[in-house]
């Protein structure tokens, strides 16, 4: 591939990425749509920019620490109330061991 063709290819890839980023920067909802489309392969990212774009679209995995009442409320969501547990305990006097 000649230098001129490589420059043309890089230019076209850059224009495509700029268009995708313009769509994503309009609002949070648009960012989510673009992110989903890229992850599902509906929007194709040029190979030379794929790593950079994937880093930009990656959701941050920063988890906030829950303290005090927030932690207590988080734990409460796992409590199941009014759960009936049927225990069949054999009568020792009638059981044949």
SVG drawing of the C-alpha trace seen along z (x, -y; Angstrom):
<svg xmlns="http://www.w3.org/2000/svg" viewBox="-45 -17 49 67">
<polyline fill="none" stroke="black" stroke-width="0.4" points="0.0,0.0 1.5,-3.4 1.9,-6.2 -0.9,-8.2 -3.4,-5.3 -2.3,-4.7 -2.9,-8.4 -6.3,-8.2 -7.2,-5.1 -6.1,-6.8 -8.0,-9.9 -11.2,-7.9 -10.8,-5.9 -10.3,-9.1 -13.4,-10.7 -15.4,-7.6 -14.2,-7.6 -14.9,-11.4 -18.5,-10.8 -18.9,-8.0 -17.5,-10.2 -19.7,-13.1 -22.8,-10.9 -21.6,-9.6 -20.9,-13.0 -24.3,-14.5 -25.9,-13.1 -25.6,-10.2 -28.4,-8.4 -26.6,-8.7 -23.4,-7.5 -25.2,-4.4 -26.7,-3.7 -23.3,-4.0 -21.7,-1.8 -24.3,0.9 -24.0,0.6 -20.3,1.0 -20.3,3.9 -23.0,5.7 -21.0,5.1 -23.7,2.8 -21.1,0.0 -17.8,1.1 -14.7,-0.6 -11.6,-0.8 -8.9,1.6 -6.3,-1.2 -8.7,-2.9 -10.4,0.1 -8.3,0.3 -8.6,-3.4 -12.4,-3.5 -13.0,-0.4 -11.1,-2.1 -13.3,-5.2 -16.5,-3.2 -15.7,-0.9 -17.8,-1.4 -15.9,-2.3 -15.8,0.4 -15.3,-1.9 -17.5,-0.7 -18.4,-3.0 -18.0,-1.7 -21.2,-1.4 -21.0,-2.6 -23.4,-2.8 -27.1,-3.0 -26.4,-2.5 -24.6,0.8 -27.4,1.9 -30.0,1.2 -28.0,3.1 -27.8,6.1 -31.6,5.9 -32.3,6.5 -31.1,10.1 -33.4,10.8 -36.4,12.9 -39.3,12.4 -42.1,14.8 -40.2,17.8 -41.7,21.0 -39.2,23.8 -40.8,27.2 -38.6,29.2 -39.5,32.9 -37.9,33.9 -38.6,37.5 -40.0,38.5 -37.1,40.1 -39.3,42.5 -40.8,44.0 -37.7,43.9 -36.0,47.1 -32.3,46.4"/>
</svg>
